[in-house]
Amino acid sequence: MRKWKVVIYKPAYIEKSTTNNGVTITTKERDTEHDIEIDVSALRCVFKTNATRQTPQVSMCTLEVYNMNIATEGDIISEGFQIRIEAGYQEGQYGLIFEGDIVQVIRNRENGINYKLEILALKGSKIYNGANFVRTSIAAGSQPREVIKTIAANSDQKIEVGEISENLSEQRLPRGKVIFGDPNKYLRDITIGNDAYYWEEDDKLVVRKTMDEIPAGHVVNYTPDTGLVGTPQYTDNGINITVLLDCRIKIDGLVKIDNEIIRRQLINVSFNKDGQIQQQASQKTMFDEDGEYQVMELSHRGDTHGNTWITEVVGMSREGMLLLQQSNISQSVR
């Protein structure tokens, strides 16, 4: 049995009265500790979330809520500021798949009977949003792990550190260094120099080398009997995999499947202006010998009154990830 909870938040206020020269003035102030929760789980909700490793600064969600009463619709349109979606199964995986800020709300009529409220929400990042700033100094002798922790702790918007690879270089700074600017720039420089990458997971900074062992809890194994939907498909961007909706899958986590069931396709051949075949990565780099694919793109889709209840993944082998990272480094140097 499927299970879900869809909540929209609007602000709460408290009244404060002040008296001046015998005149009492009552004002309303925002009560951020007691935001009002509007639970729309009983209504038909259709949602789709999108997150990619290529654009980690933001993940997106569209939510459609059908046939809400007019008063509640008006409150959400005028004051709604955040949504939260939990989804999964009563007996099995269940948890948060999206929580983010509302950026647009519109009301549409789908047909002569049904009305729906359409909501676009985004989840930003303290690491990638471009609005954060760090100003600090790094002591001589510091190692990359210590530099990362110092940047996170001294950013204007504090960055909580979740995991930093134990395999980063142990080389120490020969002299002290001043850090002043966007934390994202400094984190990127450190990870490029260490053949590593970084992202934000559950609001925490994670730094990992491409060939680091993935924690066991981040590897989810699928077969046709354990949630795999349809046939995985090879594409030039990676392996497209569809499974029953699963909140456990995360960007940069691993999905394990049987390579024998992946549908192959012929390579796309393209030519340069001189008529020569343009070099491209071998298909072999896309396939992992153990069938373990790192999540590059992730989408959850569900319809609480319909049949859709899936998670879609684009995965890539560790070797393919390494080649992609080297390509990105080369492009940044140019």
C-alpha positions as CSV (number, residue, x, y, z in Angstrom):
1,M,0.0,0.0,0.0
2,R,1.2,3.5,-0.9
3,K,1.7,6.1,1.8
4,W,2.2,9.9,1.5
5,K,1.9,13.2,3.3
6,V,1.7,16.5,1.4
7,V,1.8,19.7,3.5
8,I,1.8,23.4,2.5
9,Y,2.9,26.0,5.0
10,K,1.7,29.5,5.6
11,P,2.9,32.0,8.2
12,A,1.5,32.4,11.7
13,Y,1.2,35.7,13.5
14,I,0.9,36.9,17.0
15,E,-0.8,40.1,18.1
16,K,1.1,42.7,20.2
17,S,-0.4,45.7,21.8
18,T,1.4,48.9,22.8
19,T,-0.1,51.9,24.6
20,N,1.1,55.4,23.8
21,N,-0.5,58.5,25.5
22,G,-3.5,56.4,26.4
23,V,-4.0,55.0,22.9
24,T,-3.6,51.3,22.4
25,I,-2.2,50.1,19.1
26,T,-2.4,46.4,18.1
27,T,0.0,45.0,15.5
28,K,0.7,41.6,14.1
29,E,4.1,40.1,14.1
30,R,5.3,37.0,12.3
31,D,5.6,33.9,14.6
32,T,8.2,31.8,12.9
33,E,8.1,29.1,15.5
34,H,4.5,28.2,14.9
35,D,3.9,28.3,11.1
36,I,0.5,26.9,10.1
37,E,0.5,23.5,8.4
38,I,-2.1,22.9,5.7
39,D,-2.3,19.1,5.1
40,V,-3.7,18.4,1.7
41,S,-2.9,14.7,1.7
42,A,-6.6,13.7,1.4
43,L,-7.0,15.5,-1.9
44,R,-5.6,14.4,-5.2
45,C,-1.9,15.5,-5.4
46,V,0.3,15.1,-8.4
47,F,4.0,15.9,-7.9
48,K,7.3,15.7,-9.7
49,T,10.7,16.5,-8.3
50,N,14.0,17.0,-10.2
51,A,17.6,17.1,-9.1
52,T,20.8,16.7,-11.0
53,R,24.5,16.4,-10.2
54,Q,25.3,18.9,-12.9
55,T,23.2,21.7,-11.3
56,P,23.4,21.0,-7.6
57,Q,22.6,24.5,-6.6
58,V,18.9,23.9,-6.8
59,S,16.3,21.1,-7.0
60,M,12.8,21.7,-8.2
61,C,9.3,20.3,-7.5
62,T,6.0,20.9,-9.2
63,L,2.9,20.1,-7.2
64,E,-0.7,20.0,-8.4
65,V,-3.5,19.9,-5.7
66,Y,-7.1,19.3,-7.0
67,N,-10.4,20.7,-5.9
68,M,-9.3,22.5,-2.8
69,N,-11.8,24.8,-1.1
70,I,-11.8,28.4,-2.1
71,A,-10.8,29.8,1.3
72,T,-7.8,27.5,1.6
73,E,-6.8,28.2,-2.0
74,G,-6.8,31.9,-1.3
75,D,-4.6,31.5,1.8
76,I,-2.0,29.5,-0.2
77,I,-2.0,31.8,-3.1
78,S,-1.5,34.9,-0.9
79,E,0.6,33.4,1.9
80,G,1.9,29.9,1.2
81,F,5.7,29.9,1.4
82,Q,6.8,26.3,1.6
83,I,5.8,22.7,0.7
84,R,6.9,19.3,2.1
85,I,6.3,16.0,0.5
86,E,6.8,12.6,2.1
87,A,6.1,9.4,0.0
88,G,6.7,5.7,-0.1
89,Y,5.0,2.6,1.2
90,Q,3.3,1.6,4.4
91,E,5.4,-1.5,4.6
92,G,8.8,-0.5,3.2
93,Q,10.7,2.6,2.3
94,Y,9.0,5.9,3.3
95,G,10.4,9.3,3.9
96,L,11.0,12.9,2.7
97,I,11.4,13.4,-1.0
98,F,11.2,17.2,-1.2
99,E,11.0,20.3,1.0
100,G,11.4,23.7,-0.5
101,D,10.2,27.3,-0.9
102,I,7.3,28.2,-3.1
103,V,8.1,30.6,-5.9
104,Q,4.9,30.5,-7.9
105,V,1.2,29.5,-7.4
106,I,-1.5,29.5,-10.1
107,R,-5.0,28.3,-10.2
108,N,-6.2,26.5,-13.4
109,R,-9.3,24.6,-14.5
110,E,-8.5,21.2,-16.0
111,N,-11.9,20.6,-17.3
112,G,-15.5,21.7,-16.6
113,I,-15.5,20.0,-13.2
114,N,-12.0,19.9,-11.7
115,Y,-9.9,22.9,-10.6
116,K,-6.3,22.6,-9.5
117,L,-3.7,24.7,-7.7
118,E,-0.3,24.4,-9.4
119,I,2.7,25.1,-7.3
120,L,6.4,25.5,-8.3
121,A,8.9,25.2,-5.4
122,L,12.7,25.2,-5.3
123,K,15.1,24.0,-2.7
124,G,18.2,26.2,-2.7
125,S,21.7,25.5,-1.3
126,K,23.9,27.3,1.2
127,I,26.9,26.1,-0.8
128,Y,25.8,26.9,-4.3
129,N,23.4,29.7,-4.1
130,G,25.9,32.5,-4.8
131,A,24.6,34.5,-1.9
132,N,26.9,33.0,0.7
133,F,30.2,34.6,1.7
134,V,33.3,33.5,3.6
135,R,36.0,35.7,5.1
136,T,38.7,33.9,7.2
137,S,42.3,32.9,7.2
138,I,43.9,29.5,6.9
139,A,46.9,28.7,9.1
140,A,50.2,27.4,7.5
141,G,50.4,23.6,7.7
142,S,46.6,23.1,7.2
143,Q,45.6,20.1,5.2
144,P,42.7,20.1,2.7
145,R,40.2,18.5,5.2
146,E,41.0,21.3,7.7
147,V,40.6,23.9,5.0
148,I,37.2,22.6,4.1
149,K,36.0,22.6,7.7
150,T,37.3,26.1,8.2
151,I,35.5,27.4,5.1
152,A,32.2,25.7,6.2
153,A,32.4,27.0,9.8
154,N,33.2,30.6,8.8
155,S,30.7,31.2,6.0
156,D,28.1,33.8,6.7
157,Q,25.5,31.0,6.2
158,K,27.1,28.2,8.2
159,I,27.6,25.0,6.2
160,E,27.1,21.8,8.2
161,V,29.7,19.2,7.3
162,G,28.5,15.7,6.8
163,E,31.3,13.6,5.3
164,I,34.8,14.4,4.0
165,S,36.8,11.7,2.2
166,E,39.7,10.2,4.2
167,N,41.6,9.9,1.0
168,L,42.2,13.6,0.3
169,S,45.8,14.8,-0.1
170,E,47.7,15.1,3.2
171,Q,49.9,17.9,1.7
172,R,50.1,20.9,4.0
173,L,49.9,24.6,3.1
174,P,53.4,26.0,3.0
175,R,52.2,29.4,4.2
176,G,49.0,30.9,5.6
177,K,46.2,31.9,3.2
178,V,43.4,34.4,3.2
179,I,39.9,33.2,2.2
180,F,37.6,35.9,1.0
181,G,34.7,35.3,-1.4
182,D,32.2,32.6,-2.5
183,P,32.7,29.3,-0.5
184,N,31.7,27.4,-3.7
185,K,34.8,28.7,-5.5
186,Y,37.2,27.6,-2.8
187,L,35.5,24.2,-2.4
188,R,35.7,23.6,-6.1
189,D,39.4,24.5,-6.3
190,I,40.1,22.0,-3.4
191,T,38.2,19.2,-4.9
192,I,39.6,19.6,-8.4
193,G,43.1,19.5,-7.0
194,N,42.2,16.2,-5.2
195,D,40.3,14.4,-8.0
196,A,37.2,14.7,-5.8
197,Y,33.8,16.3,-6.0
198,Y,31.3,17.7,-3.5
199,W,27.6,18.2,-3.1
200,E,24.9,18.9,-0.5
201,E,22.9,16.0,0.9
202,D,20.3,16.5,3.6
203,D,21.6,20.0,4.0
204,K,25.1,18.8,4.8
205,L,28.3,19.1,2.8
206,V,29.7,15.9,1.4
207,V,33.2,15.7,-0.2
208,R,34.2,12.4,-1.8
209,K,36.9,11.2,-4.2
210,T,35.5,9.7,-7.4
211,M,36.9,6.2,-6.7
212,D,36.1,6.2,-2.9
213,E,34.0,3.3,-1.7
214,I,30.4,4.3,-1.5
215,P,28.9,3.6,2.0
216,A,26.8,0.4,2.1
217,G,23.7,2.4,3.1
218,H,23.9,4.4,-0.2
219,V,23.8,1.3,-2.5
220,V,20.2,0.2,-3.4
221,N,19.9,-3.1,-5.2
222,Y,17.0,-3.6,-7.7
223,T,15.6,-6.6,-9.6
224,P,12.2,-7.0,-11.3
225,D,11.1,-8.6,-8.0
226,T,12.3,-5.8,-5.7
227,G,11.0,-2.7,-7.5
228,L,12.6,-2.4,-10.9
229,V,10.0,-1.1,-13.4
230,G,10.4,-1.9,-17.1
231,T,13.8,-2.4,-18.8
232,P,16.8,-0.1,-18.0
233,Q,17.9,1.7,-21.2
234,Y,21.4,2.7,-22.3
235,T,21.7,6.3,-23.6
236,D,24.6,8.6,-24.3
237,N,24.0,10.4,-21.0
238,G,24.0,7.2,-18.9
239,I,21.8,4.3,-17.9
240,N,18.1,5.2,-17.5
241,I,16.6,3.2,-14.7
242,T,13.0,3.3,-13.4
243,V,11.9,1.8,-10.0
244,L,9.0,2.0,-7.7
245,L,9.1,5.3,-5.8
246,D,12.0,5.1,-3.3
247,C,13.1,8.0,-1.0
248,R,16.4,6.2,-0.3
249,I,17.9,7.1,-3.6
250,K,20.1,10.2,-3.5
251,I,22.2,12.1,-5.9
252,D,25.6,10.5,-6.0
253,G,24.3,7.3,-4.3
254,L,24.5,4.0,-6.1
255,V,21.8,1.9,-7.8
256,K,22.7,-1.7,-8.5
257,I,21.1,-3.7,-11.3
258,D,21.9,-6.7,-13.5
259,N,23.8,-5.5,-16.5
260,E,22.3,-8.3,-18.6
261,I,18.8,-6.7,-18.6
262,I,20.0,-3.3,-19.9
263,R,18.8,-2.5,-23.4
264,R,21.7,-1.4,-25.6
265,Q,21.6,0.9,-28.5
266,L,23.9,1.8,-31.4
267,I,26.4,4.6,-30.9
268,N,25.6,8.0,-32.3
269,V,28.2,8.9,-34.9
270,S,28.9,12.5,-35.6
271,F,31.4,14.2,-37.9
272,N,33.5,17.4,-37.6
273,K,33.8,20.0,-40.3
274,D,36.6,18.0,-41.9
275,G,34.5,14.9,-42.3
276,Q,36.2,13.1,-39.5
277,I,34.4,11.1,-36.9
278,Q,34.3,13.1,-33.6
279,Q,35.8,11.2,-30.7
280,Q,33.4,10.2,-28.0
281,A,33.6,8.1,-24.8
282,S,33.3,4.4,-25.3
283,Q,30.1,2.7,-24.3
284,K,32.2,0.5,-22.1
285,T,32.8,3.5,-19.8
286,M,29.0,3.8,-19.2
287,F,28.7,0.2,-18.0
288,D,30.0,-0.9,-14.6
289,E,31.2,-4.5,-14.3
290,D,29.4,-4.9,-11.0
291,G,26.2,-3.2,-12.2
292,E,26.6,-0.4,-9.8
293,Y,25.6,3.0,-11.2
294,Q,26.1,6.4,-9.5
295,V,23.1,8.6,-9.6
296,M,23.6,11.7,-11.9
297,E,19.9,12.7,-12.3
298,L,17.0,11.9,-10.0
299,S,13.2,12.4,-10.3
300,H,10.3,11.3,-8.1
301,R,6.9,11.3,-9.7
302,G,3.6,10.5,-8.0
303,D,-0.2,10.8,-8.4
304,T,-2.0,10.0,-5.1
305,H,-5.3,9.2,-7.0
306,G,-3.6,7.7,-10.1
307,N,-1.2,5.0,-11.0
308,T,2.1,7.0,-11.2
309,W,4.4,6.2,-8.3
310,I,7.9,5.9,-9.5
311,T,11.5,7.1,-9.2
312,E,13.5,7.8,-12.3
313,V,17.3,7.7,-12.3
314,V,20.1,8.4,-14.8
315,G,23.2,6.5,-13.6
316,M,26.8,6.3,-14.7
317,S,29.6,3.9,-14.0
318,R,32.5,5.1,-11.7
319,E,34.8,5.1,-14.7
320,G,32.4,7.2,-16.7
321,M,32.1,9.6,-13.7
322,L,35.9,10.0,-13.6
323,L,36.0,10.7,-17.3
324,L,33.2,13.3,-17.0
325,Q,35.0,15.0,-14.1
326,Q,38.2,15.2,-16.0
327,S,36.4,16.6,-19.0
328,N,34.8,19.3,-16.8
329,I,38.2,20.2,-15.3
330,S,39.6,20.5,-18.8
331,Q,36.8,22.8,-19.8
332,S,37.3,25.0,-16.7
333,V,41.0,25.3,-17.5
334,R,40.3,26.4,-21.0
